Amino acid sequence: MQVHAIQTGSVRVHERQRAGAGGGVLRFGRTLLDRTWTDPLPIYAWVIEHPEGVIVVDTGETARVSEPGYFPRWHPYYRVAVRESVRREEEIGPQLRRLGMTPGDVRWLVMTHLHTDHAGGLHHFPKSEILVSRTEYGAARGLRGKLRGYLPHRWPEWFAPRLVDFDNEPLGPFPRSLRLTRAGDVHLVPTPGHTAGHMSVIVNDGDRVLFLAGDTSYSEENLRRGIVDGVSSLGGGEDAAARTLARIRALAEDVPLVYLPSHEPGAADRLTFKASLAISRRTSVA
């Protein structure tokens, strides 16, 4: 089994999005009103070359974000709080081809969540089985989805994902999970917080465990410190996000864990690590 990181462009957000302050609507308001921008952050998707078939986790963003009118100007988040840069050759389709495969080779596409920077490349995968948590799909659809910051009108017309309902089978500190591969080395776990239906992918890679984290946090340091982002109030809520981070830290107590969030510069470099030292077994759970 081999895992690749694909960077589909970059995104800049307000610093208060990476580390929120306050609670509820106030927390999101402070994120919008913040005027300090991050440096460009990567938009990662992940490719797992598995004996049972290629697995892709998230699609990254589309180059269409540069087109006038792609983002809804009426939504305050898109007006003032995000800036993306993606070239066509950076989209996941061309990058898969550079790895020697095509989107048609992908058996499973797992969506951690449906925000556009993770779902913008859906159009590349009409033949793959696409997995989305039932909670996430429900939260992202229609007008309510648009108000929460999703762009369901940008999904392909053929988009009809397999909706994931997790089994009542614990996986470490996670009370529910879903085994994806027959070998039992790839599992999906619910990780609500950033969005209500956010899920992550756990890959048992022999002498280590890879945690493909989506947006559970914006960095390993934020995970270690239990820092919740500034947009969770629109999704699963700050309390759910904090519980998710605690469960990931608890997992790191039991196994050599490599934590791979989608927007941390250098996260891809950790694919060469046996374990992420910042959340090693010596780290206590909050």
DRENTORPA-94774 format. One record per residue (C-alpha): residue in one letter; x, y, z; residue number from 1. Coordinates in steps of 0.25 Angstrom, whole numbers, plus 5000, padded with zeros to 4 digits. Example, Ala and Ser with C-alpha at 12.3 -4.5 7.8 and 13.67 -1.06 7.14 Angstrom:
BEGIN
{atom 'A' {5049 4982 5031} 1} {atom 'S' {5055 4996 5029} 2} 
This chain:
BEGIN
{atom 'M' {5000 5000 5000} 1} {atom 'Q' {5005 5014 4996} 2} {atom 'V' {4999 5027 5000} 3} {atom 'H' {5001 5040 4992} 4} {atom 'A' {4998 5055 4995} 5} {atom 'I' {4993 5063 4984} 6} {atom 'Q' {4992 5078 4986} 7} {atom 'T' {4981 5084 4978} 8} {atom 'G' {4985 5099 4979} 9} {atom 'S' {4985 5108 4991} 10} {atom 'V' {4975 5115 5000} 11} {atom 'R' {4976 5127 5009} 12} {atom 'V' {4967 5129 5021} 13} {atom 'H' {4966 5138 5033} 14} {atom 'E' {4975 5134 5045} 15} {atom 'R' {4962 5134 5053} 16} {atom 'Q' {4957 5122 5044} 17} {atom 'R' {4969 5114 5048} 18} {atom 'A' {4968 5117 5063} 19} {atom 'G' {4954 5122 5067} 20} {atom 'A' {4950 5131 5079} 21} {atom 'G' {4937 5133 5086} 22} {atom 'G' {4925 5124 5084} 23} {atom 'G' {4913 5121 5075} 24} {atom 'V' {4910 5132 5065} 25} {atom 'L' {4920 5142 5072} 26} {atom 'R' {4931 5132 5068} 27} {atom 'F' {4927 5132 5053} 28} {atom 'G' {4926 5147 5054} 29} {atom 'R' {4940 5149 5059} 30} {atom 'T' {4945 5140 5048} 31} {atom 'L' {4938 5149 5037} 32} {atom 'L' {4943 5162 5044} 33} {atom 'D' {4957 5157 5046} 34} {atom 'R' {4966 5165 5036} 35} {atom 'T' {4979 5156 5038} 36} {atom 'W' {4981 5146 5027} 37} {atom 'T' {4988 5133 5027} 38} {atom 'D' {4999 5131 5017} 39} {atom 'P' {4995 5122 5006} 40} {atom 'L' {4991 5108 5011} 41} {atom 'P' {4991 5095 5003} 42} {atom 'I' {4978 5089 4999} 43} {atom 'Y' {4982 5074 5000} 44} {atom 'A' {4975 5062 4994} 45} {atom 'W' {4980 5048 4997} 46} {atom 'V' {4982 5035 4989} 47} {atom 'I' {4983 5021 4994} 48} {atom 'E' {4988 5011 4985} 49} {atom 'H' {4982 4999 4991} 50} {atom 'P' {4981 4984 4987} 51} {atom 'E' {4966 4985 4986} 52} {atom 'G' {4966 4997 4978} 53} {atom 'V' {4970 5012 4978} 54} {atom 'I' {4964 5020 4989} 55} {atom 'V' {4964 5035 4988} 56} {atom 'V' {4961 5044 5000} 57} {atom 'D' {4955 5057 4996} 58} {atom 'T' {4956 5064 4982} 59} {atom 'G' {4962 5077 4985} 60} {atom 'E' {4958 5089 4978} 61} {atom 'T' {4954 5093 4964} 62} {atom 'A' {4961 5104 4955} 63} {atom 'R' {4947 5110 4953} 64} {atom 'V' {4949 5117 4966} 65} {atom 'S' {4956 5128 4958} 66} {atom 'E' {4943 5130 4949} 67} {atom 'P' {4935 5142 4952} 68} {atom 'G' {4922 5138 4959} 69} {atom 'Y' {4927 5124 4963} 70} {atom 'F' {4925 5128 4978} 71} {atom 'P' {4912 5134 4983} 72} {atom 'R' {4914 5148 4986} 73} {atom 'W' {4903 5149 4995} 74} {atom 'H' {4909 5140 5005} 75} {atom 'P' {4918 5148 5015} 76} {atom 'Y' {4929 5137 5016} 77} {atom 'Y' {4932 5137 5001} 78} {atom 'R' {4931 5152 5000} 79} {atom 'V' {4942 5155 5011} 80} {atom 'A' {4948 5142 5017} 81} {atom 'V' {4954 5133 5007} 82} {atom 'R' {4964 5134 4995} 83} {atom 'E' {4967 5122 4986} 84} {atom 'S' {4977 5120 4975} 85} {atom 'V' {4976 5107 4966} 86} {atom 'R' {4982 5105 4952} 87} {atom 'R' {4975 5095 4943} 88} {atom 'E' {4988 5086 4943} 89} {atom 'E' {4987 5086 4959} 90} {atom 'E' {4973 5079 4959} 91} {atom 'I' {4973 5065 4964} 92} {atom 'G' {4970 5059 4950} 93} {atom 'P' {4983 5064 4943} 94} {atom 'Q' {4991 5061 4956} 95} {atom 'L' {4986 5046 4956} 96} {atom 'R' {4990 5044 4942} 97} {atom 'R' {5004 5049 4946} 98} {atom 'L' {5004 5038 4956} 99} {atom 'G' {5001 5028 4945} 100} {atom 'M' {4987 5026 4948} 101} {atom 'T' {4973 5032 4944} 102} {atom 'P' {4961 5036 4951} 103} {atom 'G' {4954 5024 4945} 104} {atom 'D' {4964 5015 4952} 105} {atom 'V' {4958 5020 4966} 106} {atom 'R' {4949 5010 4972} 107} {atom 'W' {4945 5019 4984} 108} {atom 'L' {4945 5034 4986} 109} {atom 'V' {4943 5037 5001} 110} {atom 'M' {4938 5051 5004} 111} {atom 'T' {4942 5056 5018} 112} {atom 'H' {4932 5067 5016} 113} {atom 'L' {4926 5075 5004} 114} {atom 'H' {4932 5089 5006} 115} {atom 'T' {4936 5093 4992} 116} {atom 'D' {4951 5093 4995} 117} {atom 'H' {4949 5078 4997} 118} {atom 'A' {4938 5075 4987} 119} {atom 'G' {4942 5084 4976} 120} {atom 'G' {4948 5073 4967} 121} {atom 'L' {4936 5064 4968} 122} {atom 'H' {4934 5065 4953} 123} {atom 'H' {4946 5056 4951} 124} {atom 'F' {4940 5044 4957} 125} {atom 'P' {4927 5040 4950} 126} {atom 'K' {4931 5025 4950} 127} {atom 'S' {4935 5024 4965} 128} {atom 'E' {4927 5020 4977} 129} {atom 'I' {4926 5033 4985} 130} {atom 'L' {4924 5032 5000} 131} {atom 'V' {4918 5043 5008} 132} {atom 'S' {4913 5042 5022} 133} {atom 'R' {4898 5043 5022} 134} {atom 'T' {4898 5055 5032} 135} {atom 'E' {4908 5062 5023} 136} {atom 'Y' {4899 5061 5011} 137} {atom 'G' {4887 5065 5018} 138} {atom 'A' {4894 5077 5024} 139} {atom 'A' {4900 5082 5010} 140} {atom 'R' {4887 5081 5001} 141} {atom 'G' {4878 5092 4997} 142} {atom 'L' {4877 5106 5002} 143} {atom 'R' {4881 5103 5017} 144} {atom 'G' {4893 5096 5011} 145} {atom 'K' {4897 5109 5004} 146} {atom 'L' {4895 5117 5016} 147} {atom 'R' {4904 5108 5023} 148} {atom 'G' {4915 5111 5013} 149} {atom 'Y' {4913 5099 5003} 150} {atom 'L' {4912 5100 4988} 151} {atom 'P' {4902 5089 4985} 152} {atom 'H' {4898 5096 4972} 153} {atom 'R' {4913 5093 4967} 154} {atom 'W' {4912 5078 4969} 155} {atom 'P' {4911 5070 4956} 156} {atom 'E' {4897 5066 4952} 157} {atom 'W' {4900 5052 4953} 158} {atom 'F' {4905 5053 4967} 159} {atom 'A' {4898 5042 4976} 160} {atom 'P' {4907 5038 4986} 161} {atom 'R' {4907 5025 4995} 162} {atom 'L' {4902 5031 5008} 163} {atom 'V' {4910 5025 5020} 164} {atom 'D' {4903 5021 5033} 165} {atom 'F' {4914 5017 5043} 166} {atom 'D' {4913 5003 5050} 167} {atom 'N' {4912 5002 5065} 168} {atom 'E' {4926 4996 5065} 169} {atom 'P' {4936 5004 5073} 170} {atom 'L' {4950 5007 5067} 171} {atom 'G' {4959 5011 5078} 172} {atom 'P' {4953 5024 5085} 173} {atom 'F' {4943 5025 5073} 174} {atom 'P' {4930 5019 5077} 175} {atom 'R' {4925 5016 5063} 176} {atom 'S' {4933 5013 5050} 177} {atom 'L' {4931 5007 5036} 178} {atom 'R' {4941 4997 5030} 179} {atom 'L' {4944 5001 5016} 180} {atom 'T' {4953 4989 5011} 181} {atom 'R' {4951 4975 5013} 182} {atom 'A' {4965 4974 5019} 183} {atom 'G' {4961 4983 5030} 184} {atom 'D' {4972 4993 5028} 185} {atom 'V' {4964 5005 5024} 186} {atom 'H' {4953 5010 5033} 187} {atom 'L' {4944 5022 5033} 188} {atom 'V' {4940 5029 5046} 189} {atom 'P' {4931 5041 5049} 190} {atom 'T' {4939 5053 5053} 191} {atom 'P' {4928 5064 5055} 192} {atom 'G' {4932 5078 5058} 193} {atom 'H' {4936 5086 5046} 194} {atom 'T' {4924 5081 5039} 195} {atom 'A' {4912 5073 5045} 196} {atom 'G' {4915 5061 5037} 197} {atom 'H' {4930 5062 5035} 198} {atom 'M' {4937 5048 5035} 199} {atom 'S' {4952 5044 5035} 200} {atom 'V' {4959 5032 5029} 201} {atom 'I' {4968 5023 5037} 202} {atom 'V' {4979 5015 5030} 203} {atom 'N' {4986 5004 5037} 204} {atom 'D' {4999 5004 5029} 205} {atom 'G' {5007 4993 5036} 206} {atom 'D' {5016 4999 5047} 207} {atom 'R' {5008 5012 5047} 208} {atom 'V' {4994 5018 5046} 209} {atom 'L' {4991 5029 5036} 210} {atom 'F' {4979 5038 5040} 211} {atom 'L' {4974 5046 5028} 212} {atom 'A' {4968 5057 5036} 213} {atom 'G' {4961 5066 5026} 214} {atom 'D' {4958 5079 5034} 215} {atom 'T' {4957 5073 5048} 216} {atom 'S' {4968 5084 5051} 217} {atom 'Y' {4977 5093 5043} 218} {atom 'S' {4990 5087 5048} 219} {atom 'E' {4996 5077 5057} 220} {atom 'E' {4999 5087 5067} 221} {atom 'N' {4984 5092 5068} 222} {atom 'L' {4981 5077 5070} 223} {atom 'R' {4991 5075 5081} 224} {atom 'R' {4986 5088 5088} 225} {atom 'G' {4971 5085 5086} 226} {atom 'I' {4969 5098 5078} 227} {atom 'V' {4955 5098 5070} 228} {atom 'D' {4954 5106 5057} 229} {atom 'G' {4946 5118 5055} 230} {atom 'V' {4935 5113 5046} 231} {atom 'S' {4930 5100 5054} 232} {atom 'S' {4918 5108 5059} 233} {atom 'L' {4912 5107 5045} 234} {atom 'G' {4915 5092 5046} 235} {atom 'G' {4915 5082 5057} 236} {atom 'G' {4918 5092 5068} 237} {atom 'E' {4930 5095 5077} 238} {atom 'D' {4927 5084 5087} 239} {atom 'A' {4926 5073 5076} 240} {atom 'A' {4939 5078 5070} 241} {atom 'A' {4946 5078 5084} 242} {atom 'R' {4942 5064 5086} 243} {atom 'T' {4947 5060 5072} 244} {atom 'L' {4960 5065 5075} 245} {atom 'A' {4961 5058 5089} 246} {atom 'R' {4958 5045 5082} 247} {atom 'I' {4969 5047 5072} 248} {atom 'R' {4979 5050 5083} 249} {atom 'A' {4974 5038 5090} 250} {atom 'L' {4976 5029 5078} 251} {atom 'A' {4990 5035 5077} 252} {atom 'E' {4993 5030 5092} 253} {atom 'D' {4990 5015 5087} 254} {atom 'V' {4996 5015 5073} 255} {atom 'P' {5008 5021 5065} 256} {atom 'L' {4999 5032 5058} 257} {atom 'V' {5003 5041 5047} 258} {atom 'Y' {4993 5052 5046} 259} {atom 'L' {4990 5058 5032} 260} {atom 'P' {4981 5070 5032} 261} {atom 'S' {4977 5076 5019} 262} {atom 'H' {4982 5090 5020} 263} {atom 'E' {4995 5089 5028} 264} {atom 'P' {5008 5093 5021} 265} {atom 'G' {5017 5081 5021} 266} {atom 'A' {5007 5071 5025} 267} {atom 'A' {5010 5063 5013} 268} {atom 'D' {5024 5062 5018} 269} {atom 'R' {5019 5054 5030} 270} {atom 'L' {5016 5042 5020} 271} {atom 'T' {5031 5038 5023} 272} {atom 'F' {5029 5038 5038} 273} {atom 'K' {5027 5026 5046} 274} {atom 'A' {5019 5035 5056} 275} {atom 'S' {5016 5049 5058} 276} {atom 'L' {5024 5053 5070} 277} {atom 'A' {5016 5065 5074} 278} {atom 'I' {5005 5055 5078} 279} {atom 'S' {5013 5043 5082} 280} {atom 'R' {5009 5034 5093} 281} {atom 'R' {5014 5044 5103} 282} {atom 'T' {5003 5053 5100} 283} {atom 'S' {4992 5053 5110} 284} {atom 'V' {4977 5054 5106} 285} {atom 'A' {4970 5067 5110} 286} 
